[in-house]
Amino acid sequence: MKQKLVLLTFMLTLVLGTSAQKKFSVYAVGFYNQENLFDTCHDEGKKDYDFLPSGSYHWDGLKYSHKLHNMARALSDMGTSTLPGVGCAIIGLAEVENAKVLTDLTNQPELKARNYQFCHIEGPDSRGIDCAMLYNPQFFTVDSVSLVPYVPTEKQDSGFKTRGFLTVTGQLAGEPVAVIVCHLPSRFSGSYYREVGAAQVKVLKDSLLVADPTRKIFVMGDMNDDPTNRSMHEALGGKEEIAMVGENDMYNPWYNILAKQGTGTLMYQGSWNLFDQILLTPNLLNPKGSKDYRTLKYWKNEIQRMPYLFQTEGAYKGSTKRTTAGGVWLDGFSDHLPVVVYLVKEQ
């Protein structure tokens, strides 16, 4: 481990152009849509019937145990390309059914070895899927957990129920941070529903900054929109270049990955979308030319492309390996890929 830290310090010295006498700590913050992480029992009031032994997926103990193991494997590998053996300090999750599946997930050997804990509040979604957050208590300390509801406007169905915005405040690297985990309304709803959700997230983010301007905020989630769509680019103010980020904006480092590189986190009809995003407030950024890492600052981002997350044969070769497709159990992972941002702080 000491050798790895020495190599990482040397790498950062080269990349950041800093003095060789300086040492840095690196932290990974990620997000991963779990694609229907359901247990095998019915939750009263929820439409989870497809994920029962008698349901359309014939969801039983064997399939559930494999799903837990597969997701724990992928979650534990997130961030390890840069931080081998360490992984992510924080991981936002979407599409988890309840606290039971999170307990079962964090008890998997891959996650238990790092003592991952979770934050979760049961939400109003009719299918029963919620947002949650995993964290490694070695790096992150929780101060508060709340679920801010999605509030329909007068133009929307007043009975519309969807995931709220899980908001966790705490300390990372000795600094105040907040994580807002989202799962905006699906593509079956009009774009207006996602624009409303993104605007409400912006109000939430702004209120946290008013309460503490030093707090560094991550807005993450399955946005069901690309970084180029109105919900992200306009309603939330996610800018594609650091130089474009104003006081009330956020930086969206995924914009150019989709717009210029043409790659993303989920595939639809042979083309990539990039719905899985992590956006950052201006206080996490260094202006161009600045190399001030005395406080936590953004370094880089990457889509996690572990080979086992992909189909390796057949008509869907190169797409994500899902748990189930076309009614067939594939013993896979998710239709989404994980994403990670890395932060640097001078020791």
N, C-alpha and C positions, 0 to 999 in steps of 0.2 A: 504493500500500500504506500509506503514512504517513497519507493521508486516511482510509482505512478504519479504521486503529487509533485515530485521533482520534475518529471517530464511535462506535466500539465503546466507548472509554473514557467518552464522554459518555453513551451508552446505559446503561452499567453504573452511572454516577453517579446516573442517574435511578432505575433499577430497585433498586439496592442502598441508595440513600439515603445515600451516602457523600460525603465532602468532595470538591470539584472538584479539589483539589490531588493527590488520589490517582490512581494509574494501576494498571491491572489487566492481568494476563495471563489468557487464557481457553484452555482445553484441551478438546478433544472426545474422548470415548472411546465406541466403538461396537461393535456386534455385527451380523453378517449371516450367515444360513444360505444357503450357495451352491447348494443343491439339486442334488446330483449333479454336482459338478465332477469329472468323470472324463476321463482321456485316452483314447486309442483302443487302448491295448495292455493285454494281460492281465498282471496281477500274480499271481505264483505263490502259490497257497494262498488266493486271494480269489475271492469269487463276484461278479465284475465282468463276467460274460459278456453281460449286457444292453447294456453300453456298449462293445461291440466292433463293427466294421463288419458282422459277421455276426449280431449280436445283435438283440433285439427293437426296439431304438431305432435300429438301422442307424447307429450312432454313428461318423462318419467325420471326416476332417480339416477339412472345411468347417464342420460343425456345432460341432466342438470350438473352432475359431478364432473363430467367432461368439460362442460361450459365453464365452470368455476376454475378448473385447472388451466384451461386454455387462456382465459382472460388474465389470470394471475401471472402466467408465463409472460404474456405480452406486456402487462403493466410493469413487471419487475425489470424487463429489458429496456423500457423507455429511459432515454437519457444516458444509457450505459456506453454508447459509442464515444461519448466525451467524458463521462464519469463512470468508468468501469467499476463494478462492484458497489456503486453508490446509488445511481439512478436518480429519480425525481424526488425533490423535497415535497412537492405538491402536485396532485393530479386531480383535475376536475373530471366528473363522470356524468354521462347522460344515459337514460334508459335502464335504470335500476328500479326494481319493483318496490323494495322496502328495506327496513333495517336488517331483516333476517338475511337477505342475500348479501348484504354488505358485511355482516358478521361472518357468514360462511366464506366470503371472498377473502377477507383479511386473515382468515384462519388457514388459508392455503399456504403450504410451506414456503413458496417463493416470496410471499408478502410478509408472512409471519417472521421470517428471518430478519427483516428490517423493522419489525414492530410497527407496521403501518396501522394508523387509526383512521376513523372516518367521521365526517360531519354529514348529517342528513336530517331533513324534516319532511314528514309525509305531506305530499301535495294533493291538489284537487283533480289531477288529470284523470279522465274517465277510464283510460286503459290501465291506470295504476303505475305508470312509469314516472320516475322522479329524477332530479339531479342530485348529485352528492359530491363529496370531495374527500379524497384520501390525502393523508399527510404523514410525513416521517417526523415524529416528535423530537428527533435528534436535531432537526433543522428548523422546524416551525412550531410555534406555540399559539394555541387558539385563545382568543379573547372573547369573541362572541359569534353566535350563529343565528341567523334569522332567514325567514323565507318571505320575500317581498312578492305579493301577488301580481299577476298580470291582470290589469283592470280594463275590460272592454269599454270602448267609447260608445257614444250614442249611435254611431253608424254600424255597430256590431251587435250581434245577438247577445242579449244580456245574460243568457244562460251558457255562453261559451266558457268552457273550462279548459285550462291548459297549465303547463308547468309554470311555477313561479320562478323567481330569481333567487337562488340560494346565495346568501351573502355571508362570507366568513371574514372576520377581522382577526388580526393576530400579529405576531412578530416573526420576521424572517431576517436572519443575519443581524439581529438586534435592531431592526427598523420596523416601523409600523406599516403594514400592508393590508390590503383587502382583496379578496377574490370573489368575483361575481360569476356564478356558473349558470349558464342559460341553455335552454333548449326551446328555441323560438317555434311558433306554430308551423305546421307542416306545409309542404308545397300544395296540398289539397286545399288549403286556405289561400285566399288571395294575398298578394304581396303586401297589401295594406295592413294585414294582421301582423306581419313581421316588422313592418315599419313602425307600427304602434308599439310593439314590444321593444324594439331598439331604442325608440325615443324615451320609453319609460326607464330603460337601463341607463340611458344618458343622464336622466334626472337623478337616478339613484347614485350614479358615479359622482355627479357634481355635488350632491348633498354630503357624501362622504368626504370630499375634498374641502368643502366649506367647514365641516366639523374639525378637520385636521389637514391643512394644506401640505404637510410633510408626508402624508400617507400615500404610498405607492399602490396603484390599483391595476389589477388584471381583470379584464372582462373576457371570459372564455366560454366556449360552448359549441354545440351544433346549432348554427344559425339558420339552417335550411335556406340559406342564401349565400351567394358568393361574395367575396370582398368588394367586387365591382358593382353589386346591386345597391339600390337606394337605401335599404335598411341599414347596411353597414357603412356605406360611403357618405351618406348624407345624414340620416337620422341619428346614427351613433357618432358620426364624424371621424371615421377611420381612414386616415390619410396614408397614401402609399409611399411617401418619402418623408424622412425625418425633418427635412427642411420645410415641409409643408404643414407640419403639426403646430397649430396655434394653441393658445392657453386652454381653450375649452375642447380641443380635439383629442384624438387618440392616434397612436401609430399602429397601423395594420401591416405587419411584415409579410403577410401572406398574399397581399394584392399582386405583387409582381411575380410571385411564383406561379400564379395562375395566368396572369395577363401576358407575361413575357416568356415563361417557360412552358406554359400549357399543361401543367401537371396539377394534381390535386389530391383529395383524400377519399373520394368515392367516385365510382364510375357509373354512368348512366348512358345506355345505348352507345357504348364505345367511346364516350367522351368523359373527361374528368371535370368534376366540380370540386370546389374547395369550401365546403360548408363548415369545417372544423377549424376554428380560429382562436387565437389568443391576442387580444389587443392591449396596449400599454399606455398609461398616462405619461404626459410630457416629462414628469420628474424622474422617469426611468430611462431617459434618453440623454445621450451626449450629443450636443450640436456638432455639425461637421467640423473636423479639425481638433475637437476637444478630446482629451484623454484623461478625464477626471473620474477616477474610480474609487474615490474616498467613500462614496455611498453606492448602494446597489444600482447598477446600470445594465441595460440591455447589451448583450454581446452578439448573439446570433440565434437563428431559428432553423428548425428542420422538421420535415415530415418523416415519421418513423417508418422505415420500409424493411422491416425484418423479413427475410425471404419466406418464412413459414406463414406469413399473413396473406400470401397470394396463391391463386389457382395456378398450378403448374402444367395442366394439360386440359384438353377438351376445348369446347367452343368458347369457354370463358377464361381461357388461359391469359394470365396477366392482370385479371381483375381480382378484387379482394375475395378471400376465402371465407364465406359466410358460414354461420352455424347450420342454416337450412336454406335451400333454394329449390324452387319448383316442387315443393313438397317432399324433397329428399334431404335427409339428415346428412350433412357433410362433415360433422365434427370439426367445424371451423371456428372462426373468431368473430368478426364483425364485418358489416358492409362498409364501415368507415376505417380509415387509418388514423393512428394516434399522431399528435403534434406536440412539439416541445420548443420552448424558448429557454435560452441560457442567460444567466445574469452573472456579473462579475463584481466583486468588491475587494478592494485592496485590504490586505490584512494589517 
